Amino acid sequence: GAARNEALQKWQQPRNGVPLFATRLYVGRNANKASVVNLADPMGRTRLLLKVDSLGVASIEFLDENGKVTGKFPSN
């Protein structure tokens, strides 16, 4: 009942500021049909993006905690 739902909501809340569930790794395709490997920090924010676009051009992007690209290889 209500007590169970309340306990479940409390259990799902972040612990020490870290969410219980966060996507840390994604391997697949994005909306632009590029193949991607996305590595994220414990908060689920993307920090490293390996990508091969639909034309076959490969790149590596390093991102800060706000999602801003701080480094890219190859740099354009």
N, C-alpha and C positions, 0 to 999 in steps of 0.2 A: 504494500500500500504506500501511503505517503512517506512513512519512515524509511522504507526501502529506497524510494526514489530520491529522497534527501541524502541518504548515505551514498548512493551511487553518484549523485552530482558532486558531493564532497570528494569522493575518491577520484573523479575525473579532473579535478581542478589542478592547476600547476603546483609543483612542489619546488620550493626555493627558487621561484621564478622560471622554472623550466617546465614546459608543457609535458603532460604524460605521453601524448602521442604527437610526433612530428615526423614528417617525411624527411628522411635523411639522405635517401638515394633514390633517384629516378633514372631509368634507362628506357628510352623509347623515342617517339617522334613528337615534335611540337606542332603548333598550328600552321607553321610555314613549311611543313613537311621536311624539316631538318632532323637528322638523327642526333640525339643528345644524351649525354650522361651528366646528370645534375647532382652535385654533392652539396649537402647543406649542413649547417651547424646544429647544435642541440635545440635551438629555437625554431628550426625548420626554414631558416633563411638561406637562400642559395649563396654559396661562397666560391664554388668552382664549377665552371660550365665547359664541358668538352662538346664540340659541335661540328657536324659535317652537314653543310647546307644542301639543298636540293640540286645544286649544280656541282657538288663534289668538293667544295672548298672547305677545308678543315680549319678550326680555330680553337683556342683555349682562352677563356676569360676568367679573371680573378675579380671577385666582387667584395665590397665591404659589407658591414652589417645592414646598411641602408639600401643595398642593391645597386650601388654605383660601381661601375667598372673601374678598378684601380690598375689593372694591367691586362694586356692582351697580347697573344702571340698567334700569328704574326701581327705586328702592329701596322695598322693602315693609316 
